Amino acid sequence: MKSALVEQLNKEIYPQLKKDLGLDNDMTLPRIEKVTLNVGAGKALSDKSYIDHVSETIRRISGQNPVVTKARKSLATFKIREGMPIGVKATLRGERMYAFLEKLIKVSLPRIRDFRGISVKGFDRQGNYSIGIKEHLIFPEINADEVEKIHGLEVVITTTAKNKEEGYALLKLMGFPFNDELYKKQ
């Protein structure tokens, strides 16, 4: 079952993007490669169950089992030893990725308190976009009554865009609610 976002991409967004960017070949259009959800779990040093809690949250949000990331080096200043669990991440591709993006755009982002749009400053030079979310409670899979510990997460959208203008054009046409006044000031 294809998500509505995939249908919209093929029928409306890619033809409009081709026209807006002045591209001749369909293969040169910017596309989304993957979406990565990441939580840095620094609290895991003092609370061992925190990693399990965060893993369950990411599993619910993404629909797949996350990977626990471990420290590559020992850092005495942060009391981290090599091999200690320091975070949780999940990489989404294909149908799960499009379903997650559709949920993020239409349901989760509008649930943020005092929401005025997302910043355009999250783009890097290659057109990839990062969003920092302060509370994981904005996702519909999370029941606020069952939550013991609130944590944030980072969503990284990796694209095939050549620059930030192409990445912005793609995500804007997909329906990302950017705060455009910030983009005009740059």
C-alpha positions, 0 to 999 in steps of 0.5 A: 500500500503506497502512502498518499505522499508517494502518489503526491510526489509522483503526480504533483511535486516532481513535475512542479519541482522540475519546472521550478528548478529548470531541470530537463532530466527526471533523474536529476530531481532532488529526492529523499534518500533516508530519514534518521531519528536520533536520541542522545541518551546522556542520562543513561550514565546515571539511569540504566533503564533510560536507554530501554525507555528511549528505545521503546519510544523510537520503536513506537514512533518509527515502526522499526527496532532502533539501534543502540549507539555506543561510545567509540572513545573513552572521555574522562570529562564526560565519564564515558568509557568505550563501548558504553551506550550513549544513544539510540537511532533508527534509519527509515527508508522506503515506505516507512520513511514516507509514512513517517514524513507524512505523519510528521508534516500533517500530525506531529509538527502542528501539535507543537505548542505555539507552533509558528513554522520550522526554521530554514536554518536546519539545512546544510550545504548539501540540502539535507535538513535537521529538525530538533524536537524538544518533546517526543510527546508530539507523536500520536503513538505516544500516550502522554499518560504513560510517559515517565520521562520526556526526552527530545529527538533529532530528525535528519532528512537526507536528500540527493539535492545539490544545495540548500535551495534545491533541498528547500524547494523539495521539502516546501513542495512536500508541505513542510511548514517552514517559517518563510520570513526567516528564509527571506532574511538569509 
